[in-house]
Amino acid sequence: MRLELVKDWMSRDVITAVPTMGLLEADALLKEHQIRRLPVLENGRLVGIVTYGDIREARLSDATALSTWEMNYLLASLKLAAVMTKEPVSISPAATIGEAADLMLTHRISGLPVVDVEGTLVGIITESDIFRMVAHQWRQTQEDTSTKPYTHYEGD
């Protein structure tokens, strides 16, 4: 099996946001494109990331004394800069999938912005991309009947 690189499995057409984008606009963008995270760029550089969970947590509790109108006004005025994760963990396109998976596990996150040496966003790698790679490799072994399955133990 060849060493798999982030650049070969990342998504390249990334939907992005800016820090001044409104929370409701970002929520609509996530839903429209059926994605769970938005890298936040300022002057072309990655400055943050906002996830569906960040937006959900920013919404006010139903237990608030505010009226629906007041809640909607507050949500409409909230900008991504207030809820995004600043300086998110990122990875190089030349990194291995193993390195990406290890970073995600270590930081308990489900995706990484991919940035080049200049800090420019070039893609995003997610758990789904890694699962797609694993499934692709599994399918290839199913087609090659001469391949003996790998086992990490001795026996049967």
N, C-alpha and C positions, 0 to 999 in steps of 0.2 A: 504494500500500500504506500502511495506517495504521501509526502508531507503536505497536508492541506493548509492553504493560506487564506487569511481573512479576505484578501482582495478577490479571490475566486468565488466566494460564497456570499459576500455582503450585497445588500441592496444599494444600487447606485443612484436611482432617482428618488432622492429624499425630499419629503415635504418638510419645510422648515418654517420657523416663526421668528419674530423679532421681539425684544424685551417690551416694547410698547404695545404689542398686540393685546387686545382685551381677552379676558378669560373666556367669555362666551363665544367669541370668534374662534379661539383656539379649540374649544370644545366642539364647535360645529365642524371645524377642519378635521379633527380626529374622527368624528363620526362619518363625514363625507368620504374620507379615504380609507376608512376601516383600519386605522392604525392606533397604536397605543402610546406612542411617544413622539415628541416634536423637538428636534434639536433647535436651540435658540441661537441665532447669529446676530452679531453686531459688527458692521463694517466688514462683513465676509468672514469673520472669525467666530468660532464656537465659544459662547460665553455661558451657556446653560443648556438644560434639557428640562422639558416639562412632560409629565406622563398623565395618562388618563386618571391615575390614582391621585396625583397632585391636584388636579382640577376637582375631582370628587371631594377630596378633603377640604378644599378651599370653600366649597359651598357651605352656607350657613346651616346650622342645625334647625330641625323643625320645631325644637323647643324654644326658639328665640321669641322674644316679645315683639319683634319687628313685623310689620305688615308685609304681605306679599309684594306690594309695590316698593316698599323700602328695601326688602331683600333683593329684588330684581335690580334696583338702582345700584346697590352696593356691588353686586356681581358684575353689572355692566361697566362699572368704573374700575374694577380690579384689573391690573395689568400683569402680564406674565412675569415681569421682573420681580414681582412680590412673591410669587409661588414657585418659580423654577428652582432647580438645583443648580447652583452656580459652580463653575469649574468642574463639570462632570468628568467622571472617569472615561477615558477614551483609549483608542488603540490605533496602531499603525496598520496600513493595508498589508505590509510585509510580515506582520505577526502571524503566528500559526493559530489554527482553530483551537488547539489545546490551550494556548495562552489566553485566547479570548474567553473560553469556557472557564478557565481558572479565575480570571478577573471577575467574571460574572458571579461565580460561586463565592469568591472571597468578599465581594462587595454587596452580595445579595441583590443583584439587579438582573434584569432580563434582556438588556440590550446595551450596546456600546456604540457611540458615534465613532466613525473611522476618520482620522485626520492625517494629512500628509505632514512632511517635515516642516512646512511653513505654517502649519496649524489650520489649513483649509479643510473644511468638511468635504470628504470624497465619497462617503457612504455611511451605512449603518449595518451592524451585524446584531442579530437577535437570536434568542433561543430557537425560534422557528427556523432560521437559516441553518443553524447547527443540526437541528433535527432533520432538515431536508438533506443535508450532506450525509448524515448517518443512514437515512433511508435509501439514498442513492447508492451508497456503498453496499448496503445489505442486498439491494436488488441485483447489483453486479455479481455478488457471491452466489446468489441463487441461480444465475444464468451459467456460472462456471461450476459444473458438477465435480471437477477435479480438485477444487479447493477444499482442503480439510478445515473444518471449523476450529477457530482458536479456542483453547481452554487455558485458564490460568492455574489449573491444578493437574496433578497426575492421577491417573485412574481410568475408569471406564472409558 
